[in-house]
Amino acid sequence: MRVDVHTHVWPDRIADAVAENMEADLGFTPIAANTVAGIKAHMADAGVDKSIVLGVAARADQVRRANNWLISLADDNLVPFGAVHPDLADKAGEIRHLREHGVKGIKMHPVINGFYPDDPQWFPVYEELGDDMTLAIHAGRLPHQGPDAPLYAAPQRIANVVKRFPKLKVIALHLGGFYMLDEAERALMGHENVLVDTTWPPSIRELTAETLTAIIGKHGAHKVCFGTDYPLVDMGSESDYLASLPLTSGQVEGILGENARRFIGL
């Protein structure tokens, strides 16, 4: 089974506007349509069986509406992870709502939503997630951030959460630290309940095979999973690059899907 743990889609009525904003804010041009039909067509071409669709809400009053839409997407191909927001009054209650509707995890984006993940306001969320739901969290910077920008998603902040909630299942996105790989190595590599994904737009090919193989070896190939940030990155090209690394066939199969399948419970 091939699983992309890091994708985004939006309702058709706003998809074009969101794509334009992503390109303006991040500087990345989507490679395919950021819609349900678009991702399913792309998955079929790339040989990907399941995609984790990560929810993001810009405001607290958007969370329930976004989550109910995400819930409606669940099928054999798309696995929704719910959205949360720091201004949401009953964060733990939203996790219960998601669990009641079969959702297997949530996405947190400290940079976009402007919060520190080890802030105690989030502790009820981690407690509610327990050991059966999964937290996918942006780790590291964003491409356009200046050197003085707050490090909301610093790997050490995520490590603080992992230490306080050792049973929590975490996927630290962007190899545990987008543009912060040294700190990711110090803070997150080796934690048993932490997977990292291979999302690195505009392409994981920006990292040499030697660098990527070293990261995988340090963390353990069984704790690395395939992610792309679709619609920003092509699933087929990324999976081909990962398959070309000097790894065993079992390690490649784990990274491309089996590790995520077991960890998330797909």
C-alpha positions as CSV (number, residue, x, y, z in Angstrom):
1,M,0.0,0.0,0.0
2,R,1.2,3.5,-0.9
3,V,0.2,6.3,1.5
4,D,0.8,10.0,1.2
5,V,0.5,11.4,4.7
6,H,0.6,15.1,3.7
7,T,-1.9,16.4,1.3
8,H,-4.4,19.3,1.1
9,V,-7.6,19.8,-0.8
10,W,-10.4,22.4,-0.6
11,P,-14.0,22.6,-1.7
12,D,-14.4,23.4,-5.4
13,R,-15.9,26.8,-4.8
14,I,-12.8,28.2,-3.1
15,A,-10.0,25.9,-4.5
16,D,-8.8,28.4,-7.1
17,A,-8.6,31.3,-4.7
18,V,-6.7,29.1,-2.1
19,A,-4.2,28.0,-4.8
20,E,-3.6,31.7,-5.8
21,N,-3.0,32.6,-2.2
22,M,-0.6,29.7,-1.7
23,E,1.4,30.7,-4.6
24,A,1.5,34.3,-3.5
25,D,2.4,33.5,0.2
26,L,4.7,30.5,-0.3
27,G,6.0,31.0,-3.8
28,F,5.1,27.4,-4.9
29,T,3.0,26.8,-8.0
30,P,0.5,23.9,-7.5
31,I,1.3,21.0,-9.9
32,A,-2.4,19.8,-10.1
33,A,-5.8,20.8,-9.0
34,N,-6.3,21.2,-5.2
35,T,-9.7,19.6,-5.3
36,V,-11.1,16.1,-4.5
37,A,-11.3,15.2,-8.1
38,G,-7.8,16.6,-8.7
39,I,-6.1,14.6,-6.0
40,K,-7.9,11.3,-6.9
41,A,-6.8,11.6,-10.5
42,H,-3.3,12.4,-9.4
43,M,-3.2,9.5,-7.0
44,A,-4.3,7.1,-9.7
45,D,-1.5,8.3,-12.0
46,A,1.1,8.1,-9.3
47,G,0.0,4.7,-7.9
48,V,-0.9,6.1,-4.4
49,D,-3.6,4.2,-2.6
50,K,-4.5,6.5,0.2
51,S,-3.9,10.2,1.0
52,I,-4.1,11.8,4.4
53,V,-6.0,15.1,3.8
54,L,-4.8,17.5,6.5
55,G,-7.2,20.2,7.7
56,V,-6.1,23.8,8.3
57,A,-8.4,26.6,9.6
58,A,-7.5,30.3,9.5
59,R,-10.1,31.2,12.2
60,A,-11.7,29.4,15.1
61,D,-15.2,29.9,13.6
62,Q,-14.1,27.9,10.5
63,V,-13.0,24.8,12.4
64,R,-16.3,22.9,12.8
65,R,-17.4,23.7,9.2
66,A,-14.0,22.6,7.8
67,N,-14.0,19.4,9.9
68,N,-17.5,18.4,8.8
69,W,-16.5,18.9,5.2
70,L,-13.3,16.8,5.8
71,I,-15.4,14.1,7.5
72,S,-17.6,13.9,4.4
73,L,-14.5,13.1,2.2
74,A,-13.6,9.9,4.0
75,D,-13.6,6.9,1.6
76,D,-11.2,4.2,0.4
77,N,-8.8,6.8,-1.0
78,L,-9.0,9.8,1.3
79,V,-8.4,9.8,5.0
80,P,-9.2,13.1,6.7
81,F,-7.3,14.6,9.6
82,G,-9.2,17.4,11.4
83,A,-8.3,21.0,11.9
84,V,-7.9,22.9,15.2
85,H,-7.2,26.5,16.1
86,P,-5.7,28.2,19.2
87,D,-8.8,30.5,19.6
88,L,-11.2,27.5,19.6
89,A,-13.0,27.5,23.0
90,D,-13.5,23.7,23.4
91,K,-10.5,22.2,21.7
92,A,-10.9,18.8,23.4
93,G,-14.6,18.7,22.5
94,E,-13.6,19.1,18.8
95,I,-11.3,16.1,19.1
96,R,-14.2,14.1,20.6
97,H,-16.4,15.2,17.7
98,L,-13.8,14.0,15.2
99,R,-13.3,10.7,16.9
100,E,-17.0,10.1,17.0
101,H,-17.0,10.5,13.2
102,G,-14.2,8.1,12.7
103,V,-11.4,10.6,12.1
104,K,-8.0,9.2,12.9
105,G,-6.0,12.3,13.7
106,I,-5.6,16.1,13.5
107,K,-3.2,18.5,11.8
108,M,-1.6,21.4,13.8
109,H,0.2,24.3,12.0
110,P,1.9,26.4,14.7
111,V,3.4,28.8,12.1
112,I,0.2,29.6,10.2
113,N,-1.9,29.8,13.3
114,G,0.7,31.5,15.5
115,F,1.1,29.4,18.6
116,Y,3.7,27.2,20.4
117,P,2.7,23.6,20.5
118,D,4.1,23.1,24.1
119,D,1.8,25.9,25.4
120,P,-0.4,24.3,28.2
121,Q,-3.6,25.4,26.3
122,W,-3.0,22.4,24.1
123,F,-2.5,19.8,26.8
124,P,-6.3,18.9,26.9
125,V,-6.0,18.2,23.1
126,Y,-3.1,15.9,23.5
127,E,-4.8,14.1,26.4
128,E,-7.9,13.7,24.3
129,L,-6.0,12.3,21.3
130,G,-4.8,9.6,23.6
131,D,-2.8,6.7,22.1
132,D,-5.2,5.9,19.2
133,M,-5.4,9.2,17.3
134,T,-2.4,10.8,15.5
135,L,-1.1,14.3,15.6
136,A,0.4,15.5,12.3
137,I,2.3,18.8,13.0
138,H,4.2,21.2,10.9
139,A,7.8,21.2,12.1
140,G,10.3,24.0,11.4
141,R,10.1,27.2,9.4
142,L,8.3,28.3,6.2
143,P,10.3,29.3,3.1
144,H,9.6,33.0,3.3
145,Q,10.3,33.5,7.0
146,G,13.0,35.9,8.0
147,P,15.6,35.1,10.6
148,D,13.8,37.1,13.3
149,A,10.4,35.3,12.9
150,P,9.2,33.4,15.9
151,L,10.1,29.8,15.9
152,Y,6.6,28.5,16.7
153,A,7.2,25.0,15.3
154,A,10.8,24.5,16.4
155,P,11.6,20.8,16.8
156,Q,12.5,21.3,20.4
157,R,8.9,22.6,21.1
158,I,7.6,19.4,19.5
159,A,10.0,17.3,21.6
160,N,8.7,19.0,24.7
161,V,5.2,17.7,23.8
162,V,6.5,14.2,23.1
163,K,8.3,14.1,26.5
164,R,5.2,15.2,28.4
165,F,2.8,12.9,26.5
166,P,4.9,9.8,25.7
167,K,2.0,7.8,24.4
168,L,1.0,10.4,21.9
169,K,1.5,9.4,18.2
170,V,3.2,12.2,16.4
171,I,4.1,12.7,12.7
172,A,6.6,15.6,12.7
173,L,6.2,16.9,9.1
174,H,9.0,18.1,6.9
175,L,11.6,15.6,8.2
176,G,11.0,16.9,11.7
177,G,12.2,20.4,10.8
178,F,11.7,22.4,7.6
179,Y,14.9,24.3,7.1
180,M,15.9,23.2,10.7
181,L,17.3,19.8,10.1
182,D,20.2,20.2,12.6
183,E,17.8,21.0,15.4
184,A,15.5,18.2,14.3
185,E,18.3,15.8,14.6
186,R,19.2,16.9,18.1
187,A,15.6,17.1,19.4
188,L,13.5,14.5,17.6
189,M,15.6,11.8,15.9
190,G,15.2,8.5,17.7
191,H,11.9,9.1,19.6
192,E,9.9,5.8,19.2
193,N,6.5,7.4,18.9
194,V,7.6,10.1,16.4
195,L,7.4,9.5,12.7
196,V,8.8,12.1,10.3
197,D,7.5,12.6,6.8
198,T,9.5,13.3,3.6
199,T,7.6,16.5,2.6
200,W,10.0,19.1,1.4
201,P,8.5,21.4,-1.3
202,P,9.1,22.1,-4.0
203,S,10.7,18.7,-4.0
204,I,12.6,16.3,-1.7
205,R,15.2,16.2,-4.5
206,E,16.5,19.4,-3.0
207,L,18.2,17.1,-0.5
208,T,21.0,15.0,-1.8
209,A,20.5,11.2,-1.6
210,E,23.4,11.1,0.9
211,T,21.8,13.6,3.2
212,L,18.3,12.0,3.0
213,T,19.7,8.5,3.5
214,A,21.7,9.7,6.6
215,I,18.5,11.2,8.1
216,I,16.6,8.0,7.5
217,G,19.4,6.0,9.1
218,K,19.6,8.3,12.1
219,H,15.8,8.2,12.8
220,G,15.2,4.6,11.6
221,A,13.6,3.7,8.3
222,H,10.6,2.2,10.1
223,K,9.8,5.7,11.4
224,V,9.9,7.6,8.2
225,C,6.8,8.0,5.9
226,F,6.0,9.4,2.5
227,G,4.5,12.9,2.2
228,T,4.4,15.5,-0.5
229,D,2.3,18.5,0.4
230,Y,0.1,17.9,-2.6
231,P,-1.0,19.9,-4.6
232,L,2.5,21.6,-4.4
233,V,4.5,18.5,-5.2
234,D,4.2,15.5,-7.6
235,M,3.5,12.2,-5.8
236,G,5.0,10.1,-8.6
237,S,8.3,12.0,-8.9
238,E,8.8,12.0,-5.1
239,S,8.1,8.3,-4.6
240,D,10.5,7.5,-7.5
241,Y,13.3,9.5,-5.8
242,L,12.7,7.7,-2.5
243,A,12.7,4.3,-4.2
244,S,16.1,5.2,-5.8
245,L,17.8,5.7,-2.4
246,P,20.3,3.0,-1.2
247,L,17.8,1.3,1.0
248,T,16.4,-2.2,1.2
249,S,13.2,-3.0,-0.7
250,G,11.5,-3.5,2.7
251,Q,12.7,-0.1,3.9
252,V,11.4,1.5,0.8
253,E,8.0,-0.2,1.0
254,G,7.8,0.9,4.7
255,I,8.5,4.5,3.9
256,L,6.2,4.6,0.9
257,G,3.2,3.3,2.9
258,E,3.5,0.5,5.3
259,N,4.9,2.6,8.2
260,A,2.1,5.1,8.0
261,R,-0.5,2.3,7.6
262,R,0.6,0.7,10.8
263,F,1.2,3.9,12.7
264,I,-2.2,5.6,11.9
265,G,-4.2,2.3,11.7
266,L,-5.3,2.3,8.1
